[in-house]
Amino acid sequence: MKSERDNVVQSLDRALDILEELSRHESGLGVTEIGSIVGLHKSTVHRLLHTLMLRGYVEKKNDTEKYRLGLKLISLGQARLDSMEIRSEARPFLQELMEQTQEAVHLCLWENGKVVYIDKVESRNSVLMYSRIGRVAPIHCTGVGKVIAAFQPEAEVIKIIKESGLVYKTDKTITQLDKLLKHFEEIRRQGYAIDDEEHDPGLRCVAAPVRDYKGNVIASISVAGPTIRVTKDRIEKELATMLIETANKISRQLGYRQ
């Protein structure tokens, strides 16, 4: 019986390996480095990179002889984002929430067992943080990830965690499965999740779930900022309520009825 790998086009598979590796190295990689990482001879890497460069998917930094992702990928990614109904439906509400809170607001989507940032509205007060459109949010130490994972089937979540692990980020990161599952119970009870410096020291995030017309949690929105502004007291008194109300508005736009 043939496996799925039997139908793979080898050259395309190798080219995609290279693109994925380049996405992990913002400063770029040299030919030798790429070959070492993906397990290919330098001549093979050269040919693949040449083809990718001709199509605009990779570009070469002449000053360092390193390769990085090309702008063509941005246009493809933008086309994918623009096709997402939830992104266009949620945008006005995200903008309104940012204006109310004056903090960065995010929209994440649950897709194939991963939580992916698909939109972000910056505020004038925004600070540098992990979130970036296209990045995957860990489900154990980010508000957007935890609030989605908490509402998925437990067996599915456990499987994902066993594959990806509970990677330590800060002293506040939850790295024990039983403790995380208990934490998810609390999230379901209160209707929102908090990332209390669990991914980045000095940053706090509060997130709420977004549901589709069937009532399934398929996305999340969040407000994030430095702990001196996004205080626990502020979360309890205003931010959590504002987030839940906004998430409910987006859910209704997607057809959800309580």
Contacts in CASP RR format, 6 or more apart in sequence:
PFRMAT RR
TARGET T0000
AUTHOR 0000-0000-0000
METHOD contacts of the structure
MODEL  1
MKSERDNVVQSLDRALDILEELSRHESGLGVTEIGSIVGLHKSTVHRLLH
TLMLRGYVEKKNDTEKYRLGLKLISLGQARLDSMEIRSEARPFLQELMEQ
TQEAVHLCLWENGKVVYIDKVESRNSVLMYSRIGRVAPIHCTGVGKVIAA
FQPEAEVIKIIKESGLVYKTDKTITQLDKLLKHFEEIRRQGYAIDDEEHD
PGLRCVAAPVRDYKGNVIASISVAGPTIRVTKDRIEKELATMLIETANKI
SRQLGYRQ
11 48 0 8 1.000
14 38 0 8 1.000
14 40 0 8 1.000
14 44 0 8 1.000
14 48 0 8 1.000
15 48 0 8 1.000
15 51 0 8 1.000
15 52 0 8 1.000
17 38 0 8 1.000
18 34 0 8 1.000
18 38 0 8 1.000
18 45 0 8 1.000
18 48 0 8 1.000
18 49 0 8 1.000
18 52 0 8 1.000
18 58 0 8 1.000
19 52 0 8 1.000
19 57 0 8 1.000
19 58 0 8 1.000
19 69 0 8 1.000
19 73 0 8 1.000
21 29 0 8 1.000
21 34 0 8 1.000
21 37 0 8 1.000
21 38 0 8 1.000
22 28 0 8 1.000
22 29 0 8 1.000
22 34 0 8 1.000
22 58 0 8 1.000
22 67 0 8 1.000
22 68 0 8 1.000
22 69 0 8 1.000
23 69 0 8 1.000
25 68 0 8 1.000
26 68 0 8 1.000
27 66 0 8 1.000
27 68 0 8 1.000
28 61 0 8 1.000
28 64 0 8 1.000
28 66 0 8 1.000
28 67 0 8 1.000
28 68 0 8 1.000
29 37 0 8 1.000
29 66 0 8 1.000
29 67 0 8 1.000
29 68 0 8 1.000
30 65 0 8 1.000
30 66 0 8 1.000
30 67 0 8 1.000
31 42 0 8 1.000
31 45 0 8 1.000
31 46 0 8 1.000
31 49 0 8 1.000
31 67 0 8 1.000
32 42 0 8 1.000
34 40 0 8 1.000
34 45 0 8 1.000
34 49 0 8 1.000
34 67 0 8 1.000
35 41 0 8 1.000
35 42 0 8 1.000
35 44 0 8 1.000
35 45 0 8 1.000
38 45 0 8 1.000
40 48 0 8 1.000
49 58 0 8 1.000
49 60 0 8 1.000
49 67 0 8 1.000
52 58 0 8 1.000
53 59 0 8 1.000
53 60 0 8 1.000
53 67 0 8 1.000
55 72 0 8 1.000
56 70 0 8 1.000
56 71 0 8 1.000
56 72 0 8 1.000
57 69 0 8 1.000
57 70 0 8 1.000
57 72 0 8 1.000
57 73 0 8 1.000
58 67 0 8 1.000
58 68 0 8 1.000
58 69 0 8 1.000
58 70 0 8 1.000
59 67 0 8 1.000
59 68 0 8 1.000
59 69 0 8 1.000
59 70 0 8 1.000
59 71 0 8 1.000
60 66 0 8 1.000
60 67 0 8 1.000
61 67 0 8 1.000
61 68 0 8 1.000
81 87 0 8 1.000
81 118 0 8 1.000
81 119 0 8 1.000
81 133 0 8 1.000
82 88 0 8 1.000
84 109 0 8 1.000
84 118 0 8 1.000
85 254 0 8 1.000
86 107 0 8 1.000
86 109 0 8 1.000
86 118 0 8 1.000
86 210 0 8 1.000
86 218 0 8 1.000
86 219 0 8 1.000
86 250 0 8 1.000
86 254 0 8 1.000
87 107 0 8 1.000
87 118 0 8 1.000
87 119 0 8 1.000
89 250 0 8 1.000
89 253 0 8 1.000
89 254 0 8 1.000
90 107 0 8 1.000
90 119 0 8 1.000
90 210 0 8 1.000
90 219 0 8 1.000
90 221 0 8 1.000
90 250 0 8 1.000
90 253 0 8 1.000
91 119 0 8 1.000
93 221 0 8 1.000
93 246 0 8 1.000
93 249 0 8 1.000
93 250 0 8 1.000
93 253 0 8 1.000
94 105 0 8 1.000
94 107 0 8 1.000
94 119 0 8 1.000
94 121 0 8 1.000
94 221 0 8 1.000
94 246 0 8 1.000
95 105 0 8 1.000
95 121 0 8 1.000
96 246 0 8 1.000
97 105 0 8 1.000
97 121 0 8 1.000
97 221 0 8 1.000
97 223 0 8 1.000
97 242 0 8 1.000
97 243 0 8 1.000
97 246 0 8 1.000
98 104 0 8 1.000
98 105 0 8 1.000
98 121 0 8 1.000
98 122 0 8 1.000
98 123 0 8 1.000
100 242 0 8 1.000
101 123 0 8 1.000
101 223 0 8 1.000
101 239 0 8 1.000
101 242 0 8 1.000
102 123 0 8 1.000
102 124 0 8 1.000
102 125 0 8 1.000
103 123 0 8 1.000
103 125 0 8 1.000
103 126 0 8 1.000
103 223 0 8 1.000
103 224 0 8 1.000
103 225 0 8 1.000
103 229 0 8 1.000
103 230 0 8 1.000
104 120 0 8 1.000
104 121 0 8 1.000
104 122 0 8 1.000
104 123 0 8 1.000
104 126 0 8 1.000
104 127 0 8 1.000
104 129 0 8 1.000
104 131 0 8 1.000
104 223 0 8 1.000
104 224 0 8 1.000
104 225 0 8 1.000
105 120 0 8 1.000
105 121 0 8 1.000
105 123 0 8 1.000
105 221 0 8 1.000
105 222 0 8 1.000
105 223 0 8 1.000
105 224 0 8 1.000
106 117 0 8 1.000
106 119 0 8 1.000
106 120 0 8 1.000
106 121 0 8 1.000
106 131 0 8 1.000
106 144 0 8 1.000
106 207 0 8 1.000
106 221 0 8 1.000
106 222 0 8 1.000
106 224 0 8 1.000
107 117 0 8 1.000
107 118 0 8 1.000
107 119 0 8 1.000
107 120 0 8 1.000
107 210 0 8 1.000
107 219 0 8 1.000
107 220 0 8 1.000
107 221 0 8 1.000
108 115 0 8 1.000
108 116 0 8 1.000
108 117 0 8 1.000
108 118 0 8 1.000
108 137 0 8 1.000
108 144 0 8 1.000
108 145 0 8 1.000
108 148 0 8 1.000
108 219 0 8 1.000
108 220 0 8 1.000
108 221 0 8 1.000
108 222 0 8 1.000
109 115 0 8 1.000
109 116 0 8 1.000
109 118 0 8 1.000
109 218 0 8 1.000
109 219 0 8 1.000
110 148 0 8 1.000
110 152 0 8 1.000
110 217 0 8 1.000
110 218 0 8 1.000
110 219 0 8 1.000
110 220 0 8 1.000
113 156 0 8 1.000
113 160 0 8 1.000
114 136 0 8 1.000
115 136 0 8 1.000
115 137 0 8 1.000
115 138 0 8 1.000
115 139 0 8 1.000
115 142 0 8 1.000
115 144 0 8 1.000
115 145 0 8 1.000
115 148 0 8 1.000
115 149 0 8 1.000
115 220 0 8 1.000
116 134 0 8 1.000
116 135 0 8 1.000
116 136 0 8 1.000
116 137 0 8 1.000
117 131 0 8 1.000
117 132 0 8 1.000
117 133 0 8 1.000
117 134 0 8 1.000
117 135 0 8 1.000
117 136 0 8 1.000
117 137 0 8 1.000
117 144 0 8 1.000
118 133 0 8 1.000
118 134 0 8 1.000
119 133 0 8 1.000
120 131 0 8 1.000
120 132 0 8 1.000
120 133 0 8 1.000
125 225 0 8 1.000
125 229 0 8 1.000
126 225 0 8 1.000
127 203 0 8 1.000
127 225 0 8 1.000
127 226 0 8 1.000
129 200 0 8 1.000
129 203 0 8 1.000
129 224 0 8 1.000
129 225 0 8 1.000
130 142 0 8 1.000
130 199 0 8 1.000
130 200 0 8 1.000
131 137 0 8 1.000
131 224 0 8 1.000
137 143 0 8 1.000
137 144 0 8 1.000
137 145 0 8 1.000
138 145 0 8 1.000
138 164 0 8 1.000
138 167 0 8 1.000
138 169 0 8 1.000
138 199 0 8 1.000
139 145 0 8 1.000
139 146 0 8 1.000
139 148 0 8 1.000
139 149 0 8 1.000
139 157 0 8 1.000
139 160 0 8 1.000
139 161 0 8 1.000
139 164 0 8 1.000
140 146 0 8 1.000
140 149 0 8 1.000
140 161 0 8 1.000
140 165 0 8 1.000
140 166 0 8 1.000
140 167 0 8 1.000
140 173 0 8 1.000
140 174 0 8 1.000
140 175 0 8 1.000
140 180 0 8 1.000
141 167 0 8 1.000
141 169 0 8 1.000
141 170 0 8 1.000
141 173 0 8 1.000
141 174 0 8 1.000
141 195 0 8 1.000
141 198 0 8 1.000
141 199 0 8 1.000
142 195 0 8 1.000
142 198 0 8 1.000
142 199 0 8 1.000
142 205 0 8 1.000
142 207 0 8 1.000
143 193 0 8 1.000
143 194 0 8 1.000
143 195 0 8 1.000
143 205 0 8 1.000
143 206 0 8 1.000
143 207 0 8 1.000
143 220 0 8 1.000
143 222 0 8 1.000
144 193 0 8 1.000
144 205 0 8 1.000
144 207 0 8 1.000
144 220 0 8 1.000
144 221 0 8 1.000
144 222 0 8 1.000
145 193 0 8 1.000
145 207 0 8 1.000
145 220 0 8 1.000
146 183 0 8 1.000
146 184 0 8 1.000
146 187 0 8 1.000
146 193 0 8 1.000
146 195 0 8 1.000
146 207 0 8 1.000
147 187 0 8 1.000
147 191 0 8 1.000
147 192 0 8 1.000
147 193 0 8 1.000
147 207 0 8 1.000
147 208 0 8 1.000
147 209 0 8 1.000
147 217 0 8 1.000
147 220 0 8 1.000
147 222 0 8 1.000
148 209 0 8 1.000
148 217 0 8 1.000
148 218 0 8 1.000
148 219 0 8 1.000
148 220 0 8 1.000
149 157 0 8 1.000
149 160 0 8 1.000
149 184 0 8 1.000
150 184 0 8 1.000
150 185 0 8 1.000
150 187 0 8 1.000
150 188 0 8 1.000
150 193 0 8 1.000
150 209 0 8 1.000
151 188 0 8 1.000
151 209 0 8 1.000
151 216 0 8 1.000
151 217 0 8 1.000
152 217 0 8 1.000
154 181 0 8 1.000
157 181 0 8 1.000
157 184 0 8 1.000
158 177 0 8 1.000
158 181 0 8 1.000
161 177 0 8 1.000
161 180 0 8 1.000
166 173 0 8 1.000
166 174 0 8 1.000
166 175 0 8 1.000
166 176 0 8 1.000
166 177 0 8 1.000
166 180 0 8 1.000
167 173 0 8 1.000
167 175 0 8 1.000
168 175 0 8 1.000
169 198 0 8 1.000
169 199 0 8 1.000
169 200 0 8 1.000
170 197 0 8 1.000
170 198 0 8 1.000
170 199 0 8 1.000
170 200 0 8 1.000
170 201 0 8 1.000
172 196 0 8 1.000
172 197 0 8 1.000
172 198 0 8 1.000
173 198 0 8 1.000
173 199 0 8 1.000
174 180 0 8 1.000
174 183 0 8 1.000
174 198 0 8 1.000
187 193 0 8 1.000
190 240 0 8 1.000
191 208 0 8 1.000
191 209 0 8 1.000
191 244 0 8 1.000
192 206 0 8 1.000
192 207 0 8 1.000
192 208 0 8 1.000
192 209 0 8 1.000
192 240 0 8 1.000
192 243 0 8 1.000
192 244 0 8 1.000
193 206 0 8 1.000
193 207 0 8 1.000
193 208 0 8 1.000
194 204 0 8 1.000
194 205 0 8 1.000
194 206 0 8 1.000
194 207 0 8 1.000
194 232 0 8 1.000
194 235 0 8 1.000
195 203 0 8 1.000
195 204 0 8 1.000
195 205 0 8 1.000
195 206 0 8 1.000
195 207 0 8 1.000
195 224 0 8 1.000
196 204 0 8 1.000
196 232 0 8 1.000
197 203 0 8 1.000
197 204 0 8 1.000
197 227 0 8 1.000
199 205 0 8 1.000
202 226 0 8 1.000
202 227 0 8 1.000
203 224 0 8 1.000
203 225 0 8 1.000
203 226 0 8 1.000
203 227 0 8 1.000
203 230 0 8 1.000
204 224 0 8 1.000
204 225 0 8 1.000
204 226 0 8 1.000
204 227 0 8 1.000
204 230 0 8 1.000
204 231 0 8 1.000
204 232 0 8 1.000
204 235 0 8 1.000
205 222 0 8 1.000
205 223 0 8 1.000
205 224 0 8 1.000
205 225 0 8 1.000
205 230 0 8 1.000
206 222 0 8 1.000
206 223 0 8 1.000
206 224 0 8 1.000
206 230 0 8 1.000
206 235 0 8 1.000
206 239 0 8 1.000
206 240 0 8 1.000
206 243 0 8 1.000
207 220 0 8 1.000
207 221 0 8 1.000
207 222 0 8 1.000
207 223 0 8 1.000
207 243 0 8 1.000
208 220 0 8 1.000
208 221 0 8 1.000
208 222 0 8 1.000
208 240 0 8 1.000
208 243 0 8 1.000
208 244 0 8 1.000
208 246 0 8 1.000
208 247 0 8 1.000
209 217 0 8 1.000
209 219 0 8 1.000
209 220 0 8 1.000
209 247 0 8 1.000
210 217 0 8 1.000
210 218 0 8 1.000
210 219 0 8 1.000
210 220 0 8 1.000
210 221 0 8 1.000
210 247 0 8 1.000
210 250 0 8 1.000
210 251 0 8 1.000
210 254 0 8 1.000
211 217 0 8 1.000
211 218 0 8 1.000
211 251 0 8 1.000
211 254 0 8 1.000
211 256 0 8 1.000
212 218 0 8 1.000
212 251 0 8 1.000
212 254 0 8 1.000
212 255 0 8 1.000
212 256 0 8 1.000
213 254 0 8 1.000
213 255 0 8 1.000
213 256 0 8 1.000
213 257 0 8 1.000
214 256 0 8 1.000
215 251 0 8 1.000
215 256 0 8 1.000
219 250 0 8 1.000
220 247 0 8 1.000
221 243 0 8 1.000
221 246 0 8 1.000
221 247 0 8 1.000
221 250 0 8 1.000
222 243 0 8 1.000
223 230 0 8 1.000
223 239 0 8 1.000
223 242 0 8 1.000
223 243 0 8 1.000
224 230 0 8 1.000
230 239 0 8 1.000
END
